[in-house]
Amino acid sequence: MTSLSPGSADALLFDLGRVVLDIDFSKAIACWAGHAGCTPETIVARYVRDSEAYRLHEVGKISDEDYFASLRTSLGIGISDAQFLEGWNAIFAGEMPDIAQLLPRAAKRMPLYAFSNTNRPHVDHFSKEYADLLGHFREMYLSSSIGLRKPDAEAFDHVVAAMGVPAGRIVFFDDLAENVDGARARGLTAVHVTSPADVGNALRALGI
């Protein structure tokens, strides 16, 4: 268990998906299946989340059109880019419970930052849809902009350097164990967020 105490951090760094914003990928699957006239199960059986095309899209190395073309092939469905985009952006299911109260409270005590593996269409969507909530972050480090993604060491090193805060004075929140491990390997204090209560509990431990 991560050891947190009042005064042990100078900055907080948050993943976005399932930490700040709720994600429901079944909404994308249902949308695509509806447009393609097939069952959601057909798409689920063929979808590979962490494909090479997915990773390249997240670091801004291929276009949205190229990524959707790769999905068209791998999923075997002939839907348009606009229909892919509709489902792609449908995954945002609102704010995580309590986060709208926790972020402003924490922001009064120390600077908040976000670090997310994401892609251009998602950035365009959530930046508008959740502008008020995301306004509590001093800076957002997004894989599609910085060309680096978690859990790679160079991605964490880049973000720590950009923040200008020693790694050991940063508390990082993420829902994926590999990203938590990657952060700890680079000297950050990391909290594995497995339920909505984890963020609030960690902030209380920090005296926030």
Rosetta silent file (secondary structure, phi, psi, omega in degrees, C-alpha in Angstrom):
SEQUENCE: MTSLSPGSADALLFDLGRVVLDIDFSKAIACWAGHAGCTPETIVARYVRDSEAYRLHEVGKISDEDYFASLRTSLGIGISDAQFLEGWNAIFAGEMPDIAQLLPRAAKRMPLYAFSNTNRPHVDHFSKEYADLLGHFREMYLSSSIGLRKPDAEAFDHVVAAMGVPAGRIVFFDDLAENVDGARARGLTAVHVTSPADVGNALRALGI
SCORE:     score description
SCORE:     0.000 S_00000001
   1 L     0.000  135.739  179.598    0.000    0.000    0.000 S_00000001
   2 L   -65.636  135.147  179.649    1.259    3.450   -0.922 S_00000001
   3 L   -92.610  116.200 -179.356    2.298    5.509    2.094 S_00000001
   4 L  -122.695  140.706  177.047    0.715    8.972    2.041 S_00000001
   5 L  -150.244  157.421  178.421    0.864   11.610    4.752 S_00000001
   6 L   -54.352  133.280  179.221    0.200   15.351    5.056 S_00000001
   7 L    85.759    2.060 -176.164    3.058   17.312    3.510 S_00000001
   8 L   -89.939    0.103 -178.897    4.378   14.376    1.461 S_00000001
   9 L  -137.218  149.111  174.497    3.410   15.814   -1.939 S_00000001
  10 L  -112.526  -11.835  179.387    3.910   19.045   -3.885 S_00000001
  11 E  -158.782  152.477  177.822    1.740   18.151   -6.897 S_00000001
  12 E  -117.534  138.060 -176.956   -0.950   15.665   -7.917 S_00000001
  13 E  -125.748  123.487 -173.484   -1.021   13.944  -11.311 S_00000001
  14 E  -117.104  131.418  160.479   -4.210   12.260  -12.528 S_00000001
  15 L   -64.719  158.272  179.307   -4.981    9.795  -15.271 S_00000001
  16 L   -95.752  -57.221 -174.612   -8.296   10.774  -16.902 S_00000001
  17 E   -65.888  124.289  179.368  -10.126    7.579  -17.898 S_00000001
  18 L    65.378   12.760  170.741  -11.829    5.843  -14.942 S_00000001
  19 L  -120.202  -48.503  177.408  -10.137    8.256  -12.537 S_00000001
  20 L  -108.025  -45.414 -179.167  -11.657   11.609  -13.556 S_00000001
  21 E  -112.595  134.395  178.504  -13.955   10.650  -16.454 S_00000001
  22 E   -77.766  139.255 -176.910  -16.037    7.481  -16.518 S_00000001
  23 E  -122.142  131.733  176.878  -15.471    5.282  -19.585 S_00000001
  24 L  -133.262   94.421 -173.920  -17.917    2.724  -20.965 S_00000001
  25 L   -69.303  -18.661  178.903  -16.500    1.098  -24.086 S_00000001
  26 H   -62.697  -23.538  177.283  -19.654   -0.979  -24.573 S_00000001
  27 H   -66.290  -37.199  176.525  -21.276    2.238  -25.838 S_00000001
  28 H   -66.693  -46.189 -179.124  -18.836    2.305  -28.771 S_00000001
  29 H   -58.769  -45.365 -178.521  -19.419   -1.377  -29.511 S_00000001
  30 H   -64.371  -40.486  179.768  -23.216   -0.924  -29.455 S_00000001
  31 H   -63.876  -48.456 -179.198  -23.035    2.128  -31.725 S_00000001
  32 H   -63.480  -41.603 -179.716  -20.799    0.398  -34.290 S_00000001
  33 H   -62.772  -39.820  178.236  -22.887   -2.776  -34.219 S_00000001
  34 H   -61.196  -44.637  179.131  -26.032   -0.713  -34.839 S_00000001
  35 H   -68.542  -34.042 -175.222  -24.502    0.988  -37.864 S_00000001
  36 H   -87.053  -13.312 -178.370  -23.032   -2.282  -39.193 S_00000001
  37 L    70.974   33.719  176.942  -26.168   -4.366  -38.624 S_00000001
  38 L  -127.576  176.929  179.669  -24.340   -6.999  -36.587 S_00000001
  39 L   -83.518  149.764  174.672  -24.388   -8.082  -32.940 S_00000001
  40 H   -56.148  -35.271 -178.611  -22.164   -6.346  -30.381 S_00000001
  41 H   -60.134  -34.817  178.874  -20.710   -9.783  -29.550 S_00000001
  42 H   -61.040  -42.980 -179.000  -19.352  -10.057  -33.100 S_00000001
  43 H   -71.816  -42.766  179.357  -17.369   -6.849  -32.634 S_00000001
  44 H   -56.964  -40.823 -177.383  -16.218   -7.720  -29.115 S_00000001
  45 H   -65.392  -25.432 -175.287  -14.820  -11.022  -30.403 S_00000001
  46 H  -104.045  -15.186 -173.224  -12.719   -9.219  -33.037 S_00000001
  47 L   -77.693  127.123  175.061  -11.676   -6.038  -31.249 S_00000001
  48 L  -113.026  111.078 -172.812   -8.051   -5.858  -30.085 S_00000001
  49 L   -65.101  -51.202 -171.078   -7.660   -2.840  -27.820 S_00000001
  50 L   -97.275   48.156  179.350   -3.892   -2.525  -27.679 S_00000001
  51 L   -71.971  168.304  177.756   -3.159   -3.165  -31.360 S_00000001
  52 H   -60.901  -41.972  179.518   -0.202   -1.543  -33.119 S_00000001
  53 H   -62.475  -39.345  178.490   -2.592    0.860  -34.879 S_00000001
  54 H   -60.577  -47.370 -178.954   -4.171    1.774  -31.526 S_00000001
  55 H   -64.507  -42.014  179.310   -0.763    2.564  -30.008 S_00000001
  56 H   -64.353  -37.134  178.563    0.319    4.605  -33.046 S_00000001
  57 H   -65.353  -38.132 -178.431   -2.962    6.556  -32.917 S_00000001
  58 H   -69.899  -22.215  177.685   -2.391    7.332  -29.227 S_00000001
  59 L  -106.348   16.002  173.932    0.996    8.911  -29.899 S_00000001
  60 L    71.861   21.166 -176.461   -0.234   10.881  -32.903 S_00000001
  61 L   -90.298  -19.884  173.969    1.729    8.820  -35.467 S_00000001
  62 L  -129.855  156.937 -176.509   -1.263    7.859  -37.635 S_00000001
  63 L   -77.206  165.176  174.208   -4.389    9.785  -38.571 S_00000001
  64 H   -57.991  -41.989 -178.021   -7.919    9.119  -37.356 S_00000001
  65 H   -60.812  -41.329  179.806   -8.765    7.966  -40.886 S_00000001
  66 H   -67.488  -38.842  179.103   -5.939    5.424  -40.847 S_00000001
  67 H   -66.378  -44.176  179.949   -6.980    4.113  -37.432 S_00000001
  68 H   -65.661  -32.712  175.946  -10.619    3.771  -38.475 S_00000001
  69 H   -64.366  -38.400  178.481   -9.472    2.025  -41.663 S_00000001
  70 H   -66.204  -37.664  177.327   -7.577   -0.487  -39.516 S_00000001
  71 H   -66.500  -39.935 -179.741  -10.746   -1.063  -37.456 S_00000001
  72 H   -56.822  -41.118  179.993  -12.799   -1.497  -40.618 S_00000001
  73 H   -72.415  -50.779 -173.274  -10.440   -4.318  -41.615 S_00000001
  74 H   -69.721  -33.023 -179.214   -9.987   -5.981  -38.214 S_00000001
  75 H   -88.200  -16.937  179.823  -13.672   -5.802  -37.272 S_00000001
  76 L    67.588   34.926  178.776  -14.907   -6.702  -40.740 S_00000001
  77 L  -124.751  138.716 -174.321  -17.534   -3.934  -40.767 S_00000001
  78 L   -99.776   52.631 -178.952  -18.062   -1.423  -43.566 S_00000001
  79 L   -96.049  162.680 -173.819  -19.139    1.663  -41.659 S_00000001
  80 L   -79.193  165.264  175.242  -18.034    5.230  -42.399 S_00000001
  81 H   -57.862  -40.463 -179.357  -15.405    7.306  -40.583 S_00000001
  82 H   -63.206  -37.761  178.963  -18.205    9.475  -39.196 S_00000001
  83 H   -71.338  -38.519  173.792  -19.962    6.387  -37.790 S_00000001
  84 H   -60.651  -44.296 -177.853  -16.706    5.124  -36.264 S_00000001
  85 H   -64.036  -39.618  178.372  -16.156    8.552  -34.709 S_00000001
  86 H   -56.700  -48.721  178.688  -19.673    8.638  -33.259 S_00000001
  87 H   -68.061  -40.301 -178.352  -19.053    5.354  -31.417 S_00000001
  88 H   -57.002  -41.325 -178.466  -15.469    6.289  -30.534 S_00000001
  89 H   -87.909   -7.522 -179.289  -16.639    9.412  -28.679 S_00000001
  90 L   -75.893   -9.143 -173.662  -19.691    7.709  -27.131 S_00000001
  91 L   -71.283  -18.629 -177.611  -17.488    5.983  -24.548 S_00000001
  92 E   -76.741  114.822 -169.833  -17.437    9.000  -22.201 S_00000001
  93 E  -108.786   22.838  178.678  -20.095    8.200  -19.624 S_00000001
  94 E   108.107 -171.324 -179.665  -19.836   11.262  -17.381 S_00000001
  95 E   -86.178  150.690  173.553  -17.684   12.236  -14.412 S_00000001
  96 L   -67.325  149.208 -178.607  -16.444    9.710  -11.877 S_00000001
  97 L   -55.306  135.269  174.253  -18.371    9.867   -8.576 S_00000001
  98 L    73.517  -12.018 -173.222  -17.246   12.680   -6.229 S_00000001
  99 H   -64.281  -30.654 -179.304  -14.440   13.882   -8.517 S_00000001
 100 H   -67.099  -22.063  174.311  -16.216   17.211   -9.163 S_00000001
 101 H   -90.924  -34.952 -174.322  -15.935   17.965   -5.428 S_00000001
 102 H   -72.207  -41.646 -175.605  -12.460   16.490   -4.914 S_00000001
 103 H   -63.171  -49.403  179.931  -10.560   18.289   -7.681 S_00000001
 104 H   -63.374  -33.527  178.213  -11.408   21.884   -6.672 S_00000001
 105 H   -64.760  -45.320  179.876  -10.691   21.044   -3.041 S_00000001
 106 H   -66.895  -36.739 -176.891   -7.290   19.590   -3.941 S_00000001
 107 H   -65.269  -22.158  177.027   -6.507   22.461   -6.331 S_00000001
 108 L   -72.350  -20.500 -174.071   -6.704   24.929   -3.434 S_00000001
 109 L  -100.466  -34.926 -178.373   -3.807   23.079   -1.764 S_00000001
 110 L  -161.004  162.487 -178.361   -1.440   22.214   -4.607 S_00000001
 111 L   -68.081  141.820  178.205   -1.196   22.189   -8.413 S_00000001
 112 E  -110.931  140.934  177.761   -3.073   19.457  -10.277 S_00000001
 113 E  -133.652  159.179  175.532   -1.954   17.928  -13.569 S_00000001
 114 E  -123.111  146.386  178.484   -3.353   15.234  -15.867 S_00000001
 115 E  -140.109  111.131 -172.515   -1.462   12.552  -17.809 S_00000001
 116 E  -135.074  138.017  166.036   -3.525   10.407  -20.167 S_00000001
 117 L   -79.081  113.785 -176.362   -2.985    7.949  -22.995 S_00000001
 118 L  -154.862 -173.969 -173.393   -5.497    9.302  -25.480 S_00000001
 119 L  -138.712  164.622 -172.451   -6.000   10.355  -29.085 S_00000001
 120 H   -56.170  -48.639 -179.284   -6.948   13.503  -30.974 S_00000001
 121 H   -62.246  -36.140  177.426  -10.710   12.871  -31.423 S_00000001
 122 H   -67.640  -39.978  177.837  -11.101   12.002  -27.744 S_00000001
 123 H   -61.059  -46.597  179.140   -9.154   15.119  -26.740 S_00000001
 124 H   -57.517  -41.091 -176.476  -11.353   17.276  -28.978 S_00000001
 125 H   -71.727  -55.121 -173.102  -14.456   15.707  -27.442 S_00000001
 126 H   -73.167  -25.679  178.629  -13.639   15.715  -23.726 S_00000001
 127 H   -62.751  -34.323  178.277  -11.952   19.142  -23.807 S_00000001
 128 H   -83.773  -48.152 -171.344  -15.318   20.656  -24.805 S_00000001
 129 H   -66.224  -34.124 -175.200  -17.677   18.295  -22.972 S_00000001
 130 L  -122.465   34.505 -174.552  -15.889   18.444  -19.603 S_00000001
 131 H   -56.844  -41.802 -177.523  -14.204   21.858  -19.853 S_00000001
 132 H   -64.251  -48.293 -178.924  -15.255   22.983  -16.366 S_00000001
 133 H   -63.398  -45.149 -176.358  -13.998   19.861  -14.609 S_00000001
 134 H   -73.616  -13.608  177.584  -10.743   19.728  -16.587 S_00000001
 135 L   -65.839  -13.130  178.144  -10.169   23.421  -15.890 S_00000001
 136 L   -76.801  -13.262  179.581   -8.826   22.434  -12.457 S_00000001
 137 L   -87.465  130.621  177.844   -5.691   21.027  -14.124 S_00000001
 138 L   -66.308  -35.657 -179.678   -2.779   23.410  -14.546 S_00000001
 139 E  -154.064  147.251  174.506   -1.581   21.348  -17.503 S_00000001
 140 E  -119.702  123.827  178.097   -2.674   18.172  -19.288 S_00000001
 141 E   -99.766  110.523 -171.471   -0.028   15.872  -20.754 S_00000001
 142 E  -116.162  130.187 -172.219   -1.747   13.862  -23.473 S_00000001
 143 H   -54.585  -37.097 -177.424    0.003   11.034  -25.318 S_00000001
 144 H   -70.116  -19.019  177.387   -1.228   12.177  -28.728 S_00000001
 145 H   -92.899  -41.348 -175.698    0.371   15.596  -28.133 S_00000001
 146 H   -89.435  -10.077  177.143    3.633   14.609  -26.435 S_00000001
 147 L    72.689   17.908  179.586    4.218   11.533  -28.615 S_00000001
 148 L  -137.082  150.723 -177.913    4.844    9.314  -25.573 S_00000001
 149 L  -137.591  151.549  173.613    2.549    6.985  -23.657 S_00000001
 150 L   -66.257  148.827    4.840    2.306    5.269  -20.294 S_00000001
 151 L   -96.189   22.932 -174.864    3.781    3.068  -18.914 S_00000001
 152 L   -62.585  139.698 -178.251    7.018    3.877  -20.782 S_00000001
 153 H   -57.490  -42.411 -176.702    9.797    5.308  -18.622 S_00000001
 154 H   -66.293  -26.492  177.793   10.508    8.156  -21.045 S_00000001
 155 H   -67.828  -46.586  178.549    6.842    9.227  -20.880 S_00000001
 156 H   -65.689  -40.781  179.851    6.959    9.598  -17.094 S_00000001
 157 H   -61.995  -39.959  178.761   10.375   11.295  -17.254 S_00000001
 158 H   -61.285  -47.008 -176.788    9.018   13.793  -19.792 S_00000001
 159 H   -67.210  -42.959  178.880    6.002   14.658  -17.639 S_00000001
 160 H   -60.120  -44.775  179.768    8.038   14.977  -14.429 S_00000001
 161 H   -63.293  -41.321 -179.763   10.498   17.311  -16.176 S_00000001
 162 H   -66.185  -35.816  179.053    7.657   19.389  -17.648 S_00000001
 163 H   -70.632  -30.017 -179.155    5.980   19.688  -14.241 S_00000001
 164 L    71.427   27.071  179.925    9.235   20.863  -12.653 S_00000001
 165 L  -122.654  136.470  177.712    8.503   18.928   -9.452 S_00000001
 166 L   -56.628  139.633 -176.464   10.769   16.154   -8.088 S_00000001
 167 H   -53.344  -39.596 -177.539    9.302   12.741   -8.943 S_00000001
 168 H   -69.798   -9.454  178.969    9.201   11.749   -5.285 S_00000001
 169 H  -106.128   11.240  178.387    6.971   14.742   -4.477 S_00000001
 170 E  -109.202  130.964  171.495    4.340   13.822   -7.083 S_00000001
 171 E  -104.755  124.218 -174.740    1.359   11.584   -6.264 S_00000001
 172 E  -111.437  134.242 -179.903    0.016    9.886   -9.391 S_00000001
 173 E  -114.288  126.395  178.312   -3.458    8.316   -9.722 S_00000001
 174 E  -150.039  150.484 -178.673   -4.181    5.664  -12.385 S_00000001
 175 L   -90.549   -9.952 -177.342   -6.637    2.790  -12.810 S_00000001
 176 L  -105.710  127.937 -175.990   -4.210    0.455  -14.619 S_00000001
 177 H   -58.333  -37.920 -177.419   -1.673   -1.538  -12.611 S_00000001
 178 H   -66.552  -31.102  177.962    0.983   -1.367  -15.347 S_00000001
 179 H   -75.093  -36.295  175.355    0.851    2.439  -15.325 S_00000001
 180 H   -62.553  -44.948  178.679    1.076    2.519  -11.523 S_00000001
 181 H   -63.298  -40.957  179.731    4.115    0.214  -11.706 S_00000001
 182 H   -63.189  -39.290  179.184    5.650    2.364  -14.450 S_00000001
 183 H   -67.070  -44.948 -179.572    5.225    5.506  -12.366 S_00000001
 184 H   -62.613  -36.141  179.560    6.739    3.907   -9.262 S_00000001
 185 H   -63.958  -23.345  178.853    9.713    2.701  -11.313 S_00000001
 186 L  -100.657   11.283  171.335   10.436    6.364  -12.163 S_00000001
 187 L    96.191   -0.551  178.534   10.216    7.480   -8.549 S_00000001
 188 L   -80.025  154.302  167.937    6.660    8.782   -8.330 S_00000001
 189 E   -85.051  128.501 -173.740    4.299    7.886   -5.502 S_00000001
 190 E  -128.430  140.795  178.943    1.391    6.137   -7.211 S_00000001
 191 E  -113.547  122.832  176.999   -2.140    5.228   -6.161 S_00000001
 192 E   -83.359  112.980 -176.540   -3.911    2.381   -7.973 S_00000001
 193 L   -89.569  105.323 -179.765   -7.500    3.573   -8.418 S_00000001
 194 L  -110.732   -9.652  175.291   -9.752    0.510   -8.355 S_00000001
 195 L  -151.072  157.984 -178.159  -12.877    2.207   -6.982 S_00000001
 196 L   -57.559  -25.196 -177.971  -14.205    5.783   -6.856 S_00000001
 197 H   -72.256  -20.028 -172.719  -13.402    5.941   -3.127 S_00000001
 198 H   -62.711  -38.246 -179.483   -9.658    5.508   -3.693 S_00000001
 199 H   -66.055  -48.304  179.833   -9.029    9.105   -4.794 S_00000001
 200 H   -60.363  -41.331  179.449  -10.903   10.593   -1.833 S_00000001
 201 H   -63.847  -40.955 -179.938   -9.157    8.269    0.621 S_00000001
 202 H   -66.250  -42.105  178.993   -5.734    9.198   -0.774 S_00000001
 203 H   -63.395  -40.333  177.314   -6.499   12.922   -0.578 S_00000001
 204 H   -62.192  -40.840  178.705   -7.609   12.550    3.036 S_00000001
 205 H   -62.557  -30.324  178.139   -4.361   10.738    3.826 S_00000001
 206 L   -82.766   -1.171  179.998   -2.513   13.704    2.320 S_00000001
 207 L    82.449   20.520 -178.833   -4.467   16.031    4.596 S_00000001
 208 L  -103.033    0.000    0.000   -6.586   17.433    1.755 S_00000001
